[in-house]
Amino acid sequence: MATPAKRPREENNDQNNVNADLKTLCTNRANAFLKWFSSNDDNFFSGKVTIGPDGSCAQNGMVAIADVQEGESLFRISRKILLHPKSSSISALFEKDPVNSESGWSELLICMMHEYNAKDSPWKPYFDVLPETVDLPMFWTEEEREKLLTGTGVVEAVNRDNKKILTEFQSVVSPYLKKHKDTISESCDDLELYKRMVSYVMAYSFTEPPKDDDSDDFGEEEEEEEKSTIYMVPMADMLNHIANNNAHLSFKPDCLEMIATKDIKKGEEVFNTYGELANWHLLHMYGFSEAYPANHYDTVDIPLDLILDIAEEDAENKEFARKKSSFFKQKVMEDLIGDIVVGTNGILTDDRLFMVLKVMEMSPSQFAIYEEECEEGWEEDLDEDTSVLTEFEKMKDLSQTWKTIIYRSATESLKRYKTNVQEDEEKLKQIDSLNSRQQYSLHLCYGQKMLLYKLINACK
């Protein structure tokens, strides 16, 4: 679960009562959910852990109540109670009339809405333990997103999401629900409910990884059927995330199992990992971010066209540089996926940046050959070692021209945020006075800026 902790920020009785009531509600629902989970004989739940709000960094979580050793099983969940279209009570309908959508989520979302509204759904205790809302940026006001998240990449991602969500609901989901109103409750035909289910899938679903070629966990038939399935996994989504996690979900033939990846002391929270995710992705998809420098997977993007524009400005022969930049944008950039990605140790897309800088320093004769080769299909390979860009410490060996372009690109990227690092650091001193949206946005923005400063310092 990624819902932020709702702990009192001020010492007043009303606020304390609200949080006490919420804690009691969460505890009662967690206990009912655990009872439901344990009632299935095929499931297993270790006596060394518990779930609920106590000791958790968020509204709910899993905490060790006894020392856990690396490799121990924390719980196992039978595949029979995973929630997905083939396990839902309307699986026969999907079999007869499949739902086709661009996202591939529509059948799962429809079955979730149906089970959520069905009073006799076997997953009722599961839906009860989920938060009323997952506080994703898609539910923030546009003004809040612009004020808190400009420059991070989240605003653009949310705008794309909201457009796709509305389009898919109106063109696919709602017509399907109307078509099958005798089977699916009409109360499911609700955009707000649909968005709520979308947020659950974004924040809590699991996608089974493709089977390794040498794995014998599944037969060929099961592999073909299951490898791309998205599941809602009761209990697994109770665990919160940090980059330095101590548990991992393992997919097995008959069950999914959460296993401790290191020793966990009594009283410590059990953390899963949602993947090697940067803070912008965590906030966009899960509703939280980690404080700098805790997330060693954090990244910040520098637009590729910004680097090209600066390389063009700094060139002695601006007309020739403009020609190379224009050609690159028209013929090459459409084949490139994404921008230049800066990680915590250096450039993650080193091949891409090396290619851009190399092209922009080509002589007319070299560029003529490059143009001809591009007509036959662009390849991101110059047969040269690009590792000098992968670590900040190595960048001192770059040419001054390259360092200047990188330095200016990173410096220019800092201007896209609403605040500077000094303002962020002042806010960090008073972090407890901020609400959760402000806190997570601050961690995100500050972390990205610090990565840009690492790059700037490396190229001075």
Secondary structure as GFF3:
##gff-version 3
##sequence-region A 1 460
A	DSSP	alpha_helix	13	38	.	.	.	ID=ss1
A	DSSP	beta_strand	44	45	.	.	.	ID=ss2
A	DSSP	beta_strand	49	52	.	.	.	ID=ss3
A	DSSP	beta_strand	61	64	.	.	.	ID=ss4
A	DSSP	beta_strand	73	78	.	.	.	ID=ss5
A	DSSP	three_ten_helix	79	81	.	.	.	ID=ss6
A	DSSP	alpha_helix	91	96	.	.	.	ID=ss7
A	DSSP	alpha_helix	106	117	.	.	.	ID=ss8
A	DSSP	alpha_helix	124	129	.	.	.	ID=ss9
A	DSSP	three_ten_helix	137	139	.	.	.	ID=ss10
A	DSSP	alpha_helix	142	149	.	.	.	ID=ss11
A	DSSP	alpha_helix	154	168	.	.	.	ID=ss12
A	DSSP	pi_helix	169	173	.	.	.	ID=ss13
A	DSSP	alpha_helix	174	179	.	.	.	ID=ss14
A	DSSP	three_ten_helix	186	188	.	.	.	ID=ss15
A	DSSP	alpha_helix	191	204	.	.	.	ID=ss16
A	DSSP	beta_strand	205	207	.	.	.	ID=ss17
A	DSSP	alpha_helix	220	226	.	.	.	ID=ss18
A	DSSP	beta_strand	230	232	.	.	.	ID=ss19
A	DSSP	three_ten_helix	236	238	.	.	.	ID=ss20
A	DSSP	beta_strand	240	241	.	.	.	ID=ss21
A	DSSP	beta_strand	247	251	.	.	.	ID=ss22
A	DSSP	beta_strand	255	260	.	.	.	ID=ss23
A	DSSP	beta_strand	269	272	.	.	.	ID=ss24
A	DSSP	alpha_helix	279	286	.	.	.	ID=ss25
A	DSSP	beta_strand	300	302	.	.	.	ID=ss26
A	DSSP	alpha_helix	304	314	.	.	.	ID=ss27
A	DSSP	alpha_helix	318	327	.	.	.	ID=ss28
A	DSSP	pi_helix	328	332	.	.	.	ID=ss29
A	DSSP	three_ten_helix	333	335	.	.	.	ID=ss30
A	DSSP	beta_strand	340	342	.	.	.	ID=ss31
A	DSSP	alpha_helix	350	360	.	.	.	ID=ss32
A	DSSP	alpha_helix	364	375	.	.	.	ID=ss33
A	DSSP	three_ten_helix	387	389	.	.	.	ID=ss34
A	DSSP	three_ten_helix	392	397	.	.	.	ID=ss35
A	DSSP	alpha_helix	400	413	.	.	.	ID=ss36
A	DSSP	three_ten_helix	414	416	.	.	.	ID=ss37
A	DSSP	alpha_helix	421	428	.	.	.	ID=ss38
A	DSSP	three_ten_helix	431	433	.	.	.	ID=ss39
A	DSSP	alpha_helix	436	458	.	.	.	ID=ss40
###
